[in-house]
């Protein structure tokens, strides 16, 4: 699904800024939850962890067959966002997230995306 950036800017309400550095660690994904989000507390702060699957479509040149390639993305949300995601979202829910990348340590190969903003149940997320 391709979303027009002007429509996306209206949904997200990104702050207008000329400083390019502000957006260097910003990612945006639309996908489906592979399982129900897990809600835990860390130092009395809510933490929701969930796995998002995003599909990429490729066509083979020889046959023209369309293949769906899944990419799994580990996400975490904090505070009231975490509580809201756990209340509303469930396995199979379509969600659009704006994240920043968090790399736990330089020796680890794990990458976690921290959710800054999300959208559930928007008319822009309807299947085409």
C-alpha positions in Angstrom: 0.0 0.0 0.0 1.4 3.4 -1.0 0.3 6.4 1.0 0.6 9.9 -0.5 3.1 11.9 1.6 0.8 14.9 1.7 -2.0 12.8 3.2 0.5 11.2 5.6 1.7 14.6 6.7 -1.9 15.5 7.6 -2.3 12.4 9.6 1.0 12.6 11.5 1.2 16.4 11.8 5.0 16.4 11.7 6.5 19.7 12.9 7.9 21.8 10.1 11.7 22.2 10.5 14.6 23.0 8.2 17.1 21.1 10.3 17.7 17.8 8.5 19.3 16.2 11.5 16.0 16.1 13.3 14.6 13.4 11.0 17.6 11.2 10.5 16.4 8.6 13.0 12.7 8.4 11.8 11.1 5.4 10.3 7.6 4.8 9.2 5.9 1.3 8.8 2.5 0.0 8.0 2.0 -3.6 8.8 0.1 -6.3 10.9 0.7 -7.5 14.4 1.9 -11.1 14.5 0.7 -11.6 18.1 -1.1 -9.7 20.8 1.1 -7.0 22.3 2.8 -7.8 25.6 2.3 -5.2 28.4 4.9 -5.0 31.2 6.1 -2.3 33.6 9.6 -1.1 33.9 10.3 1.2 36.9 6.5 1.9 37.1 6.3 2.8 33.4 4.2 0.8 30.9 6.0 -1.0 28.1 4.3 -2.7 25.2 6.4 -5.0 23.0 5.1 -6.4 19.7 6.2 -7.8 16.4 5.1 -6.2 13.2 5.1 -7.9 9.8 5.5 -5.6 6.8 5.1 -7.1 3.3 7.2 -6.2 0.2 5.9 -7.3 -3.2 8.3 -8.3 -6.0 7.6 -9.4 -9.5 9.8 -12.0 -11.2 11.0 -10.9 -14.6 10.7 -14.3 -16.3 7.1 -15.3 -15.3 5.7 -12.0 -14.0 4.6 -13.8 -10.9 4.0 -11.5 -7.9 5.7 -12.7 -4.6 5.1 -11.4 -1.1 8.2 -11.1 1.0 7.6 -10.6 4.8 9.9 -8.5 7.0 9.5 -8.8 10.8 10.1 -5.7 12.9 10.4 -5.7 16.7 8.7 -2.6 18.2 8.3 -1.2 21.7 6.0 1.6 22.9 6.1 3.3 26.3 3.7 5.1 28.7 0.1 5.8 27.6 0.9 4.7 24.0 1.8 1.3 25.3 -1.4 1.0 27.3 -3.5 2.2 24.3 -1.9 -0.3 21.9 -2.5 -3.2 24.3 -6.1 -2.2 24.9 -7.1 -1.8 21.2 -4.7 -3.8 19.1 -4.7 -7.6 18.8 -3.1 -10.2 16.6 -3.8 -9.4 13.0 -4.6 -5.7 13.6 -3.3 -3.3 11.0 -1.2 -0.5 12.5 0.9 2.4 11.2 3.8 3.4 13.3 6.4 6.2 13.3 9.5 5.0 15.1 13.1 5.8 15.9 15.7 3.1 15.9 17.3 1.9 19.1 20.3 -0.3 19.0 20.8 -1.9 22.5 24.6 -2.3 22.2 27.3 -2.3 19.6 27.9 -6.0 20.1 24.2 -7.0 19.6 22.6 -7.7 16.3 19.2 -6.9 17.6 17.5 -3.7 16.4 14.4 -2.4 18.2 12.1 0.3 16.9 10.7 2.7 19.5 7.2 3.9 18.6 6.8 7.6 18.7 3.4 7.8 17.1 0.9 5.2 15.9 -2.4 5.0 14.1 -5.0 2.3 14.5 -8.3 2.1 12.7 -7.7 5.1 10.4 -9.6 5.2 7.0 -6.2 5.6 5.4 -5.2 2.1 6.6 -8.1 0.4 4.7 -7.0 -2.3 2.3 -7.1 -1.3 -1.3 
